[in-house]
Amino acid sequence: MSEVSAEDHKLITLARGARGRIGAPAGAAVRDETGRTYASASVHLESVHLTAIQAAVIQAVAAGALGLEAVVQVGDEDELPGIAAATDLGGPGVLVFLCNSDGSVRTSVTT
């Protein structure tokens, strides 16, 4: 498992906050190639369903991000739904953390 840096802890905090604000099943945060961060929760509307990762990546793209350094998902899910969106933007070499609801890191991988 990768060591969690101060910048990665910031992503965990942002993802937990995004999840907690609306009581969503998952929250996610991403850091782009310039160090800017974006956070979101999963979205389930009648006409739109986005995973937390997809929603955070969409925010990054809309702000002009050209790549990603790291992705965090916080929640009770054992999978990373929507990780393809992060890979689409970040390509190989993106650090990904899957965290429990309390923010503890369950696993980490590099794409």
N, C-alpha and C positions, 0 to 999 in steps of 0.2 A: 504494500500500500504506500502511496506517495505521502510525503510529509505535508502537513497542512500549514501553509505560510500565513502571515498576517493578512495578505490580500485575499487568500482563499477563505479565511475566517470571515472576512467582510462579506463575501458572496453568500456564505452560509447564513449569516445574520440577515442579509437582504431577502434571501429565499424564505427563511422562517417568517419574516415580517409580512411578506406578500401573501403567504399561505394563511397566516393567522388573521389578517385584516378581514378576510371574507369567509374564513372557515373552510377553505378549499381542501381537497384531498392532497394536493401537492403544490409546492411553490418552487420556483427555480430562479436562478440568477446566472448571468453570463458576464464575462469580462472580454471586451473587444481588444483588438491589436494595439490600441492606444491607451488602454487601461480604463476606459469608461465602462461603467457597469449598468446593467439593466435587469430588472426583476419583475416577475409576474407570477400569478397563480393560474391554475388550470381554469379554463372557461368552458362552461356547459350551458349554452343557450339553445333554444329550440332550433335555430338555423345554423349555429356555429359551435363546433367542439374543437378546442385547442388544448393540447397538453401544456403544462407549465413551461416546459422547455421551448415548445414551439412559440408560445406567446412572448417569452423573453427574447428569443432569437428574432422574431418579427420586429420587436421594438428596436433591437440593435440595427437591423437592416434599414428600418425607416429613419434612423438617425445617421445613416451613412457608414456604418461599420463595414469593413472589408474583410475581416477575419475575426476569429475568436482565439483566446488563450485558454480560457477555463469555463466550465459549466458545473453548476451545482443543482441538484434536485433534492428537496427536503420533503419527506412524507413517509407513509407506511408502505408504499409500493415496493415490490422487489425487482421491478424492471425500470427501464428508462424509456418510457414511451415518448416519442418525439425526438429522440436523439439524432435521427437522420437530418433534422433541420439544422442542428448544430454542426454536424459533419458537412452538410452542404455549404455552410458559410465558413467553417473553420478548417475543413480538410483534415489531413492527418496531423497528429501532434497536439490535439486539444486535450487538456487535462480534465477529466470528468469525475465528479464526486457524487456518490449516492449516499444520502444522509438520512438518519432516522428523524422523527419528528422533533426530538430534543436537540438536533443539530450534531449529534455524534456521527462520525463518518462510519458508514457500514462497509463501503468499498470504494476504491478509486482505480481508474484505468486511464490510459492514454490512447486516444483514437489513432 
